[in-house]
Amino acid sequence: MSTPVSPLAPIDVPEMPAIAGVKLATAAAGIRYKGRTDVLLAVMDKGTTVAGVFTKSKCPSAPVEWCRAKLGRGQARALVVNSGNANAFTGKTGKQSTALTAQTAAKAVGCTTGDVFLASTGVIGEPLDATKFDGVLATLTEAATPDHWMDAAKAIMTTDTFPKVATATVKLGKAKVTINGMAKGAGMIMPDMATMLSFVFTDAPLSSAVLQSLLKSGVEDTFNAVTIDSDTSTSDTLLAFATGAAAANGAPKISRASDPRLKAFAKAFRDVLANLAEQVARDGEGARKLVEVIVEGATTKTSARRIAMSIANSPLVKTAIAGEDANWGRVVMAVGKAGEPANRDKLSISFNGIRVAKSGARDPSYNEAEVSEVMKNPKIQIKVALGLGKGRDRVLTCDLTKEYVAINGDYRS
């Protein structure tokens, strides 16, 4: 946690408004870190609906399995998140820890364990001592207030250098509703249906089915279009909660994802996800540059996504960006290895709007000094034109620096 704040951190941090029906509190339970909060409790009013998407890892954490098992009920009253220990690859002990945590939370909040959702992040393979939550959660329930959003975002950080929050206000019918989100993630990031941890709350009256539809479609071009190091976490969890409190102000209850009244809300919801996803890319471990990869002219969008990810995940491309080197040869390599349709002699490549390669060779107008200057920018856009079709996609990543190695070489120390 002594790592300096990323130079790519957002300058403007939003004021996070209260969400009717949601209260938050944090505490230091001593899970792993000393002298900092490491537990978050969110308490939701009765009637809150829930949706979630999770890692596709075949070795998921115990909390991921817990949430998957409870999601079908579509109801939530409490969310417990801890940092410092992922409770992953912990066998029967991990399952016992989730059960004990849920029991402790349910008793504190006054609900059933089926209404408690859990998430853990941190070191993999070490048992989580759930007895540390005993007493802490009861105190947190009493201390929970509607305005602890920044404290909550800080409590779930591990190697993150800044808390990640986003908010939006939009009309649903004639009533205003609010959407608040928070996320954590800086390494082991190549999401597959989520990010490491992210939680979104709204007072809109949405059924769990509608919320699930919004979440599933919303992650595809946001969290699933971000990569730091190509590694999908065991713990990836994205949960959304809708308290329905805005119904008291005239917001219509939405039970169908096709309801036309949902259009503006759906856009705002996606914007919050996109904002959080970009912040994850901006906080990549050791990152000094935000990298946007655009692939166009592919045979399909799916093909464009695979090629874009091949570029974004290439250590050679990422280290070249760190060195401020517009090395298009490494981009050509990443395109070629993606296993997708590509024609070398139709390929064009640009860095920050300056074309460096055209029709399979160096651009005749290439100017080394000009390109070197734009590579000093904190945001680098790599655009690849394949010239094969109309498929287009965009992903976000960051550069790969020595600091990434230092952070991960010492992670368990």
Disulfide bonds with the S-S distance in Angstrom:
none
